[in-house]
Amino acid sequence: MSAMAIVDRRKATPYAALAIAAILLLAGVGVAIYEDNLYRSQQIEQAAVQAHILAASVTAALVFNDDRAAQEYVNALEASPALDAAAVYGTKGALVASYARRGAAPVPKAVKPGSPHFVDNMVVIAVPVTQGLTVVGTVYLRAITESEQRRVARYGGILLLATMAALVLAVFAGSQQELARANRQLESRATDLADANQRLYAEMEERAKAEEALRQSQKMEAVGQLSGGIAHDFNNLLTIMRGNLQLLEKRLAQGRTDVQRYLDGANEGFRRAAYLTQRILAFSRRQPLSPQPVNLSSLVTGMMELLRHSVGERVQIETRLKATWWTLCDANQMENVIINLAINARDAMPDGGRLTIETEDMRVDVPLADVEGMSSGEYVRLRVSDTGEGMTEEVRQKAIDPFFTTKPQGQGTGLGLSMTFGYIRQSNGFMKVDSELGKGATLTIFMPRFETPASDG
């Protein structure tokens, strides 16, 4: 190589270094802009998810004018450190429930649904609360984003590192510089992994809260559907008690003492009313999942009166309760599952029909091909069948999708089977849906056997 070539190469080195530095500097600016846009999008997305979860949770509360329940849902968001304020508004725009962090600006007196936007470094979103296609209110959220100083420092650090990396790569270009760059990449990945783990933990907590809120919303929807039949039955019980007491009063006025049967009739009416009230309170109360040994045959037997109130007189209930094994699950949630399945079956039989509830012990030697994830073992099978309209194959495949429903507007949220599937999988069970158009539908639940001192076999 000639001396001129060596000189030319040495002269070219600074220019190459500057070119590489400029390229990396531009890349750093691009990364900073991209991260800023990505961060803002993530903030908007997170706020939108929280807003839609809150909207789904307070639907029943707004429909039934339960301001206290709406306030409880809003107060539950206090656990989120990024939330600055939240509010729920009724159909006419009146403020129903609100929450604002200490020192934060109060929530507005009225809002209108619109696109998410940033105000004073906070993302603000307002979404409608709907039941079917009917708007029943509005949810408002205001979330805190990171400070401007911190964002400038973060992006300034990125640009500084990019510039330093360019100079080091152009001037030294050796093994020491490669090792330093590898160390920086390792540290960056470790930080990213720690941040990702923290975000995943936070998302898991938010998901658990959302699932609990959806479970309670579904339960209250079922209670709402039961209310008409319960009111009718309570009136009948009151009529029986009043009639017996009137006859008792008449006999006593005549000086007669053969009144025991009237006392027994009134006491029976009181007993039945108290039992019905106790079952409804147990069914509707809110509590976390509490798995315990449960015999599904006994569980179904104990809730027969509640099931009859749910489906009405035009639906005949038939039971075939053969299971003797126990399973581990939350008894209240399993009652909720059975009630909702019974209500779905009733809705599929508008002209009446037969609802069949079966339990059976079964050993699975070869995993069932049509039950995803199910392994061999011992299970308690719960099967709920109806003689209703049935489903097409397309509808059957979408039956457990969230918010999918074939019911008329205002008569279903599309969360029933989705929440049932989620609860069964959370309890280590499995579920499948079988149906043909015009031949009814069958929903089968497989719960693992739980060995207890009371287990048979």
Summary of the structure (lengths in Angstrom):
residues: 457
radius of gyration: 31.9
end to end distance: 91.9
largest distance: 138.1
contacts: 1344
relative contact order: 0.08
helix: 55%
strand: 20%
